Amino acid sequence: MRALLDRIRPWWQAIPQTLCYQVVTKLVLAAALVGLRRLAAWALASQGRVAVTSGDYLFLVTSWQG
């Protein structure tokens, strides 16, 4: 049993560091996605659109907002 605990100990010791990394990366990604969402909403609003569908390919290719 002692040998098993000695083999598992490094895994248990790495858990707090791994969780901290996960939290930090998720916060950074969430902040970036919020910024991108606001930028996309602004670009759509500046063109007078409320959404982009598959029929709007010409808009996406020909305008600077696309």
LINVENUR-V174698 format. One record per pair of residues at least 24 apart in sequence whose C-alpha atoms are under 8 Angstrom apart, sorted by sequence separation. I is the first residue (numbers start at 1). J is the second residue. D is the distance in whole Angstrom. If there is no record, write none. Layout:
# LINVENUR-V174698
I | J | D
I | J | D
This chain:
# LINVENUR-V174698
none
